Amino acid sequence: MPVSTGFAAPEYQGVRAHFDSFLGDDPEYSAQLAVYQSGNKVLDLSGGPHLASDSITGAYSCSKGVAAFVIGLLVQDGILDLDLTVAHYWPEFAAEGKAAITVRQALSHRAGLLGLEGGFALSEFTTADAAVRLAAAAPLWRPGATFGYHALTIGIIMEELCRRVAGSTLQELYDARIRVPFGVDFFLGLPEDQEPRYRDVLYDADILQPWLDPLGLEGLNGNAAISTVMELPNHRVIRQYGMSGAGGVGSADGLARLYAAATTGVDGGDAFLAADTVRTMSEEQVWGLDRASGLDNAFAIVFMKPHPSRNFGSHRAFGHEGANAALGFADPAYDLAYGYIPGRQEEGRTPGRAHRLAHAVRQVAASIRQAPAARAYS
């Protein structure tokens, strides 16, 4: 029976066995899994034919969660106010009835800017051109009236807000303030010298929707001008730029270490986000039927929140999944930070492997958390 390589703390050997069972069930299964508890690494596993321990690959919309930590720093610095309008920082955004949209609304998928008729070219995602076109667009619904997952455009909005309030790109801020100082193996903009580590994301083109109405909500949301969003990180130009909507690449340890560095600290250091900033960024803003997909969804500021169909953590957890079922999150209730990246596209919503492993991790964390109380009463 195939077994994983890497490290598992004694308490987490059962999770390792669970991970190994997936390897045994499917010879094509490849993945990385990493977990930090209270800032200490307790799991760092890899297995299967398509990903090695030092591989990096695409994580799609996990990139949004990564980028959201830059937004959190700007909020913490006091230079970005969630309750001011987007147009306060970006005047051109006020066009076509968007003057009253707040940063909070825009970053919780309520702006009604799923996409543009005709879509965006790949090259637009690597410049500010997409922001110019988005600023001129009319919303698809009355802003704030409902919500719908802004699959790619929320990244454009985050990036332009960074340019306006900090005078730097989101990618530059991420490198300077997060990735480099905290040793995070996740990139919004992959350097050339890291390219040999990259492995293309594998996916089954036969299961993809054969035709997406480019003028329907799903078509606008998925940028139907691109043949499939699954190809995005496999394009060098996308991962070189590191579009914050879906262009990030890295390892599972990179995702887990990032969430740990933000919330508990790593290597004995302090968290880079204060507790009140974490609460602000992770407070649920919307829940219900997503206007774009028709499925139930829940969002904080950019981050996804757990709910019955996406049950990755406690009520305090926050994170983001990707189109290939990659998943990164923090769960302050258990002092956990979690990263999972598969080598081949999987089913993401419960009961996908990422969520089943997260459930097993939480069970261990809960038993550890309860152990001192049990001993006190023994």
N, C-alpha and C positions, 0 to 999 in steps of 0.2 A: 504494500500500500504506500503511495507517495506520501512524503512528509515534508513539512515546511522547513526552511532554514531561518535562522535568526534567534532572537531572544524572547523568552517568556518568563516572567517572575513566577515563583512557585505557586502563588495563589491563582495565577492565570493559565495554568497548564490545561485546565479543562476547556478554556477558550481556544487554546492552540489545537486541542484535539478536535474541536468543532470545525475550525478552519481546515485542518487536515482531512476531515471527512468530505469536505467539498472537493478537495484535490483527488480523493479516492473515487468519488462519484462521477467525475467528469475529467477525462484526460486532457481536455482543452482548457480547463479552468486555470487561470493565472490571476494572481492578485497580490497586493501588499496590504498589510494591516498593521497599524501602530496605535498605541494608547499611552498616554501619560496620566498619572494620578498624582495629585498634589505636586505637580511639576517634575515628577520623576518618571522616567520611561519604564513601563511595565510590560509592554509588548512591542516587538518590532519583527514582523514575520513577512516572508515572501515565499511564493511557491508557484509551480506550473511552468509550462514551456515558453511563455511569452514575456515574462517579467522577471528580472533578477533583482537581487537586493539593492543594487546600485542603479537600477533603471529609473528613468522618469518618463512620464507619459501624460497625455491630455486628461484634464479633469473637468473640462467644460464649465458648467455654471458654479462649480465649487469656487471658480475664480471670483464670482461676485462676493462670496463670503470673505475671501482674501482681501479684495479691494475695499470691502466695508470697514475693515480695520483701519485703513487710511482715513476714511470718513470719520470714524470714531476719534482718531487723533485730532482731526481738524475741529470737531465738536469740543473735545477736551481742551484744545488750545484756545477756544473762545473765538475763533475766526469764522466758524460756520454755525449758524443758528437754524435748527430744524424748523422753527416756527416762523421764520421770515420767508418771503416768497423767493422762488428760484430767480425771478426777474430782478430782485434786489441785487443779486450778484451777477446776473447774466441778463442784461436788459433786453436783448433781442428775443429772449424766450417769451416775452409778453405777447408776441404776435398771435393772432387768431384766437383770442379769448383765453389765453393762458396766464394773464397777468396775476391772477389770484392764487395760482397753484403754489403751495408751500413746498419747501424742501422735504418736509416730513411726508407730504402726500406723494411727491415724485419718487421718493426712495422707499415707499411702501406700495408701489404698483397701482397707484390710484389716478395717475395723470391722464390716462387714456391715450398714451403715445406708444402703442404696440409696435408700430413700424410705419413705413411709407409705401404708398402705391409705387410700384416699380422696384422697391427694395433698395438696399445699399450694396454697392460693389465692394469686393474684398478690400480694395485699396482705400476705401473711405474709412474703414475701421482702423486704419493705421495712421490717420491724420485727424485734424480737427474738422475736416469737411463734413463728416456725418453730423456733427453738432450744429453746423450752420444750417443744414437741411432740416434737422429735427426742430430747431428753434422756430422755423418758418411754418411748421405743420400745424394743422388743426387737430384737436383731440377727437378721439372716436366716441367719447361719451362725455357727459358733463363731469368735469374733474371733481373727484371726491364722492361721486354718486355710487360708484362701485369700484371693484378692483379687478385687475387681470394681469397675469404674469408678463412683465416686460422683458422677454427672454434676452434680447440683445440691447435694447435701447436704454435700459437702466444703467448699463455700463457706460454708454455715451454720456448720459447725464452726470454720473459720478466723475468721469474724466474731465468734463468741461467745468464742473464746479471746482475741482482741484486747480485747474488752470486759472480760474477767476479769483479764487480766494488766497491761493498760495503762490501763484506765479510759477508753478512747476507742474510737470505732468504727474498723474497719479502713480505711474510706474517709477518715476524718479523718487518720489516720496516713499514709496513702498521699499525700494532698495535701500535708501539712505536711513530710514527710521525703523525698519522692521527686518527685512530679509538679512541684510549684512550684520547688523549688531546682534541679532538673536540667532544667527546661524540656521536660518530656515531654508530647507531644501525644497522650496517651491518658488517658481519664477513667474512674474508678470513681465515678460520680456526675456527670452532665453538667450544668453550669450553664446557666441559661436563656439567657444571652447567647451560648452556643455552639450553640444549637438550629438557627439558620439553616444551619449547616454540615452538619447531619446528613442522610444519605441512607438511606432504608429499605433493608434487605437484601432483595434479590429472590430468590425461590426458586420452584421448580416444585412446586406442591401435588400435581400428578398423580403424582409419583414417590414421594411420602411413603406410608408404610405406612397402608392404609386403616383398620385397626383394631388397636389395641395392647391386649392383655389387661391391664387395670389392676392385676391381682393377680399377673401374671407378673413376672419379674425385670426385663425390659426396660420394662414398663409402670411399675413402681415407680421404676426408674432415670430414666425420662423424664418422671416426674410426669404421668401420664396424665390428671390433672384438667385440665391445660392442653391445648387442642386440638392445638397443636404448639409445641415449644420454639423452632422457627424464628421465631416471632412475638415472642419475648421482647424483644430490643432495640428492636423497632419500637413497643413500648409506652413512652410517655413516662414513666410511673411507674417502670418498670424501669430505664431509663437515667438517670433523675433520681436514683434511689437508688444505682445502680451495684452491684447484687448481684454478689458476687465469684465466684459460680459461672458466670455467663453474661451479666451485664449491662453489661460494659465496652464503651465505644465509643472509637474514635480512628482514627488514621492509621497506615499502615505505618511511616512515619518515627517515630511515637511508640513503636511496639513496638520497633523496632531501637534507638532511642536509649536506651530503658529498659534493655534487655539490655546495651548498651555501658556505660551509666553504672554499672551494678551490677558489671561484671566488669573493665573496662579503664579506666573513666573517660572523660569527654568534655570538650571544650574545654580540654584541658591539665590538668584536675583529676584527683584520685584517684577510684578506684572507691569506691562507698559500701558495698560488702561486702568484707570482708577475704578473702584467698585461702582461708583455712581454713574460713570460713563458706560460700564458694562450693562447696568440696569437700563439706562436710557436707550442704548442701541438694541437691547434684546427684548424690550417691552413690546408685547404683541400689539399690532396696529389694526390688522384686519383678519377676519376668518370667515369662511363660507364658501360658496361656489365661485370658482374662478371664472371670470367673464371670458377669458381667452381659451380655456380648455374645457370648461364645464365640469371640472373635478373639484373636490374640496381642497382648500389650500389655506395656509395661515402664514402671515409675514410680520416680522418686526421691522426695524429700519434695515432694509435690504435682506437681512437674514431670514431664512425659513424658521418656523416654529413647529414643534411636534404637534401632531393631532392624530386621531385614530387611524387614518390611512397612511400616515408618514410618522410612525411611532418610534422615533430614534432616541428619545430621551425624556427626562422629567419635564415638568411644566416650566422649569427654569432654563432648559436647554435651548440653544440656538446654533444654527449652522447653515450649511447649504449642500445640496446634492448636485451632481452633474448628470448630463444626458446619458452617460455610460454607466450610471449607478455609482459613481464615485461619491464619497460622503466625507465631509469634515464638520465637526461640531465640538462645542464645549458644553459641559453640563455642570454648572456650579453647584448643584445640589449634591453631587458626588465627587467634586473636584476632578472631573474627568475631562480629557481632551482626546479626540478620536480622529483617526484618518484611515480611510479605506479607498483603494484605487484598484479596479480590475484591469486586466489586459484586454479583455473583450467586453463589448457592450452587454449589460445585464438588465434585468427588470429592476427598477429602482424603488417602487413603492412597496410597502409592507405586503407580503412577507419576503422581500428580497434578501439576498445574502448579507448586504451591508447592514440592514436593520436586524436581521437575526443575530449577527455577530455583536451588534451594539447592545441588543437585549442581553446576550450572555455576559458581556462586559459589565453591564449595569448590575446584573445579579451578583457578580463577584464583588463589585464596589459596595453594593448594599450590605452584603455579609460582612465585609471589612468594617464598614461604618457602624454596624450594629454590634460588632464583637466586644468593644469595651464595655458597653452597657450590659451585655450578657454576662461578662466576667464580674462586673460589679455586683450583680445580684446572685451569683453562684455561691 
